Amino acid sequence: MAVTLRQLQVFTTVARERTLTAAAASLFLTKPAVSVALSELEKQCDRTLFDRHRNRLYLNDQGRRLLPMADELLARSDAIDQLFDNEALGGQLHVGASYTIGHQLLPALLSDFRIDTGHRDQRVNIANSAAICRALELFELDIGLIEGRVVDECFDVVPWCQDHMLIVCSPEHPLARRDNIEITDLVGYDWLLREPGSGTREQFMRFIAPRLPQWQLGMEINSAEAIINAAAVGLGLTCVSTLEARHALYDGRLIRVALDLDMTREFSLVLHRDKYRSPLIKRFTEFCLARSDTMTL
């Protein structure tokens, strides 16, 4: 069987884009050329690799078996191309980060990584923790930096650094100036929460919800900044990262609710267990771990 790198490149791109049209645009090929390459690969494998539904293609079991090997072969081919280049690290690094990490930590981290290594070709995807894990599962990312807990045998999860959650409210909120608040004092107030799949929402469901006799959702917002602004104008309480809330707390737009409850959460580095760890991925992982003590407040 004479599988070519071009066929594997088409295969992995179609797996990521899920349509021939999008894959063709990504590869700067015509749609017929992508279709032919994919058909030839399936013929050589004597297997269909995708399920087709309404012009979209979804990896089937055979395609999922091939994807890690195709990804590794393409990565190793890139490594060979760059073996004798002057640049110490080559290739593009695909980083996924959940919102708190992506907004508050990743820019400085990548800036320092560029200074330290000279590598400047990074692509960043910022989404909630669940979406980052889905992208890792499809080999769309090299590494994920997330704030949620992950229990999945296909991932290697490496503890990275810690963050602290706070309950905050508007300065005009009835709880704003009270001391020694008990958890039951939070009953009856609206909560502003992130969407399901968010690491921040997970922390509320882990630390706060089980301790409240009852709680009510005032609004669901998929942006930490919007939640902070909504809390600042009195739309409800919220549970938010210290990293996200620090500027609003400093400016006095938010007040920390004086509840004695330790809400420490862990940030993690997540890598797919079957993904080839190129020198670039290994270097970035080591760089992140070496800076773990400096990444939080």
Secondary structure, 3 states (H helix, E strand, C coil): CCCCHHHHHHHHHHHHHCCHHHHHHHHCCCHHHHHHHHHHHHHHHCCCCEEEECCEEEECHHHHHHHHHHHHHHHHHHHHHHCCCCCCCCCCEEEEECHHHHHHCHHHHHHHHHHHHCCCCEEEEECCHHHHHHHHHCCCCCEEEECCCCCCCCEEEEEEEEEEEEEEECCCCCCCCCCCECHHHHCCCEEEECCCCCHHHHHHHHHHHHHCCCCEEEEECCCHHHHHHHHHCCCCEEEEEHHHHHHHHHHCCCEECCECCCCEEEEEEEEECCCCCCHHHHHHHHHHHHCHHHCCC
